């Protein structure tokens, strides 16, 4: 599955011009003055945040690969099936994050090829990397929210069990 994601990502990244990520100032609006320095600083900051998020994703996938056999095992036991499916869901989402990011970057690369957007290439790239960051954060949020759903279900089961246990303990002994 990881190889499939890597091949899909490499195929999409291969369609992007490698000069897209270099900032050389060509085609920029020259009259921006100090604004260009602010844009360069913003671009570098957004690139660093994107690299950090993708590094965290890489670590999570590396750890998740070790949990994948456990997820399959849990999935085939009916009482803990939800835990196995959530582990597999989280791993699959993390595996395919680079593919989603590469599609976003390809769309922005094609957008910067249009003559109307060439003077605003750095702004489009900042927006593209911010979109990648938002997509990664949203996917992480969806994984976390699904694990919280499991915790709510678990707490409801514990409360129901506790309620049943106390109702039997409080019942009169002469009842048959």
Long-range contacts (C-beta under 8 A, 24 or more apart in sequence): 1-92, 1-95, 2-61, 2-65, 2-95, 5-95, 5-96, 5-98, 5-99, 6-98, 8-99, 8-102, 9-98, 9-99, 9-101, 9-102, 12-99, 12-102, 12-103, 12-105, 12-106, 13-102, 13-105, 13-106, 15-106, 15-109, 16-102, 16-105, 16-106, 16-109, 17-109, 20-109, 20-112, 20-125, 21-125, 23-122, 27-118, 27-119, 27-121, 28-119, 28-121, 28-122, 29-119, 29-120, 36-122, 39-122, 39-123, 39-126, 40-122, 42-126, 43-122, 43-125, 43-126, 43-129, 46-126, 46-129, 46-130, 46-133, 47-129, 49-129, 49-133, 50-129, 50-132, 50-133, 50-136, 53-132, 53-133, 53-136, 53-137, 54-97, 54-98, 54-101, 54-136, 57-94, 57-97, 57-98, 57-136, 60-94, 61-91, 61-94, 61-95, 64-90, 64-91, 64-94, 64-95, 65-91, 67-91, 82-150, 82-153, 83-150, 86-146, 86-147, 86-150, 89-143, 89-146, 90-143, 90-146, 90-147, 93-139, 93-142, 93-143, 94-139, 94-143, 97-135, 97-136, 97-139, 100-132, 100-135, 100-139, 101-132, 101-135, 101-136, 104-128, 104-131, 104-132, 104-135, 105-129, 105-132
